[in-house]
Amino acid sequence: MGFKCGIVGLPNVGKSTLFNALTQTANAQAANYPFCTIEPNVGDVAVPEPRLNTIAEIGGSAQRIPARMNFVDIAGLVRGASKGEGLGNQFLANIRETDAILYVLRCFEDDDVTHVENKIDPMADYETVETELMLADLESLSKRRVTLEKKVKQNDKDAVQTLRLIDLAIPLLEDGKPARMAKIDDDDLKAWKMLQLLTAKPVLYVANVDEDSAATGNDYSAKVFAHAEAEGAQAVVISAKIESELALLEDAEERTEYMEALDLKEPGLDRLIQAGYRLLGLQTYFTVGPKEARAWTFRDGWTAPKCAGVIHGDFERGFIKAETTAYDDYVAHGGEAGAKDAGKVRQEGKDYKVKDGDIMLFKFNV
């Protein structure tokens, strides 16, 4: 299953540099001028998962296949994008297709890298982007209202529900607050998502700092974190420049030495991807055998049949049971055989909610 995070920000804040580092490719142009990214670039990124290596070693697996996440480098937005300025219309269309938004905010000074508004102020950058998204949402909702009002007069129940949600969102947006701040009942979640509001998407704030601030952050990134905390959101500090240099080092020992020299315990990209996982409420289960050990992505709260469907639809449709071992039990008892001898392998049915780290063997019949 693919989860897609859109990398968003003003021109020249480090979006493409970050994308290049994430994907370890040079597909996205990283140039010092606005709109160097003309088409959205999509990269498939392996999710860092040390447990996969441990399981593979114990299980004697020939291959190790990590879970993956999609990142989209989207063309830089400028003031007026909601009215079509710059590459506004394209930007807005591309971002609608993502599951979450990564706001890359410039938290570094560099005279060689111009800023589209000639000042370094990450929160002003954020407000520019967020305002354009809110204006686009308002325009979209206002247009839909006209059609819905006619359907409501015809007693269309779906239209009544949708119009009620629109009337909840519009005052919020007019007050300068993103749609994600709305409190939505569980019964309304499906209809709410169908509105496809840009500002309803979960957000991760990425403070792109200079090399000297990669380990500790700086005054600029502190403002980003304060805002994220007030909103109940997540934020990470990252130096896109350092990460792009790390991505070029193929030798693990070289990478470790480079990070140690900068007082970094782990690559910033690892923290970024893990934060993206948490943002979307994602977790990992594993399958293991002689051919391969594999990590699979699922949403927190999913049942065993739904998780089985991540592998193949037939697994979900014909689900019988799931042979399940907790990661700690698998490791402690040296694999499947030892876990079975210790009585740690469970037979779980259709109502079982899979837990992060579970090692699964699905039984099905189609």
N, C-alpha and C positions, 0 to 999 in steps of 0.2 A: 504494500500500500504506500502511496506517495504522499508525503506531507511537504508543502511548499511554503517557504518563507521568503517574502519579498524584501530585498535590501533597498531602503528608501532614504533619500536625503537631498539636500541641495547639491548643485554641481561642486566638484572639487572638495568634498569632505572626506574622501577616501573610500567610497562605495566600491569602485571597480578594483582598487588595490586589495580591499578586503575580500572581494569575490575571487580574485585571482589566487589569493592565498588559500582560501577555502577549498577551491577546486584543484589547486596546484596546476593550473593551466594559465595560458596567456590569452584566452579567448576573448576576454573583455578588454577593450582598449582602456588604458589608464593614462590619459593625457591631460595636460594642464590647460584645458579650455572647456567651457560648458558644452553639454550634449555630445561628448565623445562616445557615449554609449547610445547608439541609435536604435538597436533592437535589444530586447531583453535577452540576457544570456542566462541559461539555466544550467546549473551544475549539480551533479549527483555526488553527495559527500558521505563518506563512511562515518557512522556514529562511533566515537571512541568507546570501547567496551572491553576493559581488561579481563572481565569474567569469561569472555569468549575464548581467550587463549588458554585459560586454566581448564575449562571444560574440554577443549580440543585435545589438550595434552593428556588428560585423564582418559578420555574416550578413544584416544589413538586415531583421531580424525585426519584424513588426508588433506582436507581443505577447511579453511576458516572463512566464513562469509558473514560480514557484519551487516547490521541494519543500515539503512540509508535515509538521508534527508535531502530534499531539493532546496537549493537556494537560487533566487532569481535576482540578477543585477538589473535594476530598472532605471531607465534614463532619468537624469537629474531633473528635479522639479524646481520651478521658480515661482515667484509671486505672480498670481494671475492664471495659474495652470487650470483652475476650475472653469475659466473662461476661454481656454484654448491657448494661453500664452506658452511660448517655448514649445515643448513636446507634451503639453498638458493632457490633451485628449488620449494620446497613446499611453501616457503614464497611468492615467486613471483606469483605462481598460485593462492594462496589464496587472495592476495591483488587485483588481477585483477577483482575479483568478487564484490569489494566494490564500493560505490558511492563517497566516500571521504576518506581522510587519516588524522588520528590524529597522528602527530609526538610527541611522548612523549620524552622529553629531560631532562636528569638528571641535576637538579640544586641544588643538596644537597650533602654535604660531610658526609660520614659515614664509618668509618674504618671497620665496621662489614659487610658491603655490598661491595663486590669486583666489580671493573669495568673492563670490558673485555679488555680495552686498558690501564688500570692502570693510568688514569688521569680523572679529572673532567673538562670537557670542552664541554658544550652543543652544541656549534656551530660546533665543530669538529665532534661530534656525528651525528649532522644533515647532515654534508657534507658527512660522510661515507655512511649513508643510502641513501641520495639523489643521490650520485654518482653511487651506485649499481643499483638504479632504472633507471638512465639515461643509463647506460651501457646495461641493459637488454632491454630497449626500442630501442637503437641503433642496437642491434643484431637482434631484431624482425623485424625492418624496413628493414634492409639490406637483410634479407632472403626473404621478401615479394617483394622487388624490382625486383628480377630476374623474377619471375612469371608475375608481372605486365607489365614489358617491352615487353614481348611476346604478351600480350593481347592488349597493346597500338598499336602495329604494325598491329593488326587485327581491329583497329578502335573501340575498346570497350570504350564507353563513360565513364562508371563507372571507368574503369581502368585508364583512362586519369585523371579523377578527383582525384582518390586515389593516383596516382603517384605524382601528383602535390603537394598534402598535405604532402606526405612522403618527397619530396624534400624540403619542407618548414621546416619540423621538424628536419631532419638530421643535417643541419648546426647549428641549435640552440643547439641541444644536444651536438654536437662536440665542441661547444663553452662553454660547461659547464652550460648551462641554461636549466631548465626543460621545457617540452612541453607546460605546462600551460601558459608560457609567450608568446606563439604564438597568433597572432591576426587572428582570423578565421571569415570569412564572414558567415552570417546567412545561406546562401545557401549551405555552406560546413559543417555545424555543424553535420549533421547526419553522413556523411562520415567520419568526423574527429573522432567522438565517436566510430565508427566501427573499428578504428585502435587499440582501447583498450590500449592506452599508459598509463603506470603507472604514469608517471610524468605529465600527462594532468589532473589528478584528482585534485579537490580542496583540499587545505590543511589547517588544523587548528593546530597551534603550542601550545603544552601543556607543560608549564614549571613546572615540578614536584619539589617543594621546600621542605625544612625541616619545621617542625611544627612552629618554631619561625618566619618563613618568610611567612606564609600562608596568612596573611592579607595585607602585604605590598610588598612582593616579595623581591628579593635580587640582588646582582650584577650579578649573573649568569642569572637570569630571565630577567634582564634589557637588556642583549645582545640579548636574544630571541625576546623580544618585538621590539627592534630596527630593527632586521632583518625582522620581520613580517611587520612592518610599511613600510620599504623600498620596500617590495614586494607587498604591498597593501593587505596583508593577515590579518587574525585575530589570536590573541594569548590569552591564559588565564593562570593565575597562579593558581596552585592547589597543595595541599599537599595530595598525595594519602594515606599517612599514617593516616592523620586526617580523611579523607573521609571514610576510611575503618572502623575506630573506630565509626564514626557517624552512619554508616550503621547498626551497631550492636545495636544502641539505638532505641528501639521501641517506647518509650514514647516521645511524641512531646515536653513536657516541659523539659525533660532531654536534648534533642537535642538543644533546644533554649539556655538553661543555658550553655551547653558545648561550643556553638558557641560564646556566649557573653563573656565567659572567654578568648576566643582567638581573640576577636575583629572582628569576622566574622559576616557580616550582613545576609548572606545566604550561604547554602552549596555550595562548589566549583563545585560540580557535576551539580547543577542547572544551573550555569553559563556556564559550559562545554556543556551541552545539548542544551541550548539556543543558544550558539555560533555555535554549529553544525547545528542547524535549520537555522540560518542566512546564514551560509556558503553554504548550499544547496539551498538557496532561497525558504525555506519552510514557509508556513503560516497555520493558523488554522481556520476552520469554525466549527460551532456547530449544532447539532440537539438536540431537547429537547422535552420530553413528560413525561407522568406519569411513564412509565416503566424505562426510562433511559435518562440521559443527556450525550451526547457523543461528544468528540473532534475528528475532522477528519483532516488529513494532506493533503495539496495541494500545488502545486508550484505557486509562484507569477505569475499572468498573466493568470491563467487558467480560462476558461469560465464556466458558470453554468453547462452545460451538462457534461463537463469533470470532474468537481467536483462531480457531481451526480454519475458518474461512479466509484468513489472511494468506494461508498457504495455497488453498484452492477452494473454490465454491462447493465442490463435491464433498469436501471434508465437513463443511458446515451443514449441508443438506442431509447428509447421511450419518451425522454424528451419533456414535453409540456411547463412548466414554473416553476419558483421557487418563492415561497413565502418567502420574505427576510426581515429581521429586523436587523438593526445595533445593536451591543452589547450595546452601550451606551443608545440607545432608549429603548431596552428591559428592561434594569435595571431601567432607569429613570421612566418608566411607569408601573413598577411592573409586567411585563410579557407580554404574547401574547395578551390577551384581552385588556389590557390598551394601548398597542402599537397600536392595531387596532383602538381603539376609538380615539386615537390621530392622526390617519392618518400616522403612521410611518411604517406600513407594506406595502412593495412594491411588485408588481408582475413583476418579471424580466424574460426576454426571453433568447433565445439561445446565444445572443451576449454579455450578461452581464458578466463582469469580477468580479469574487467573491473577496471580500475584507476580510482582516484579521479580525476575530471576528464576521463575519456575522452569523446570526442564520437562518438556511435554512429549508424549507419544500418543497421537490421536488414533483411535479405532473408529472406523466408519464403514458404512455399507450403502452403496448407491444402486 
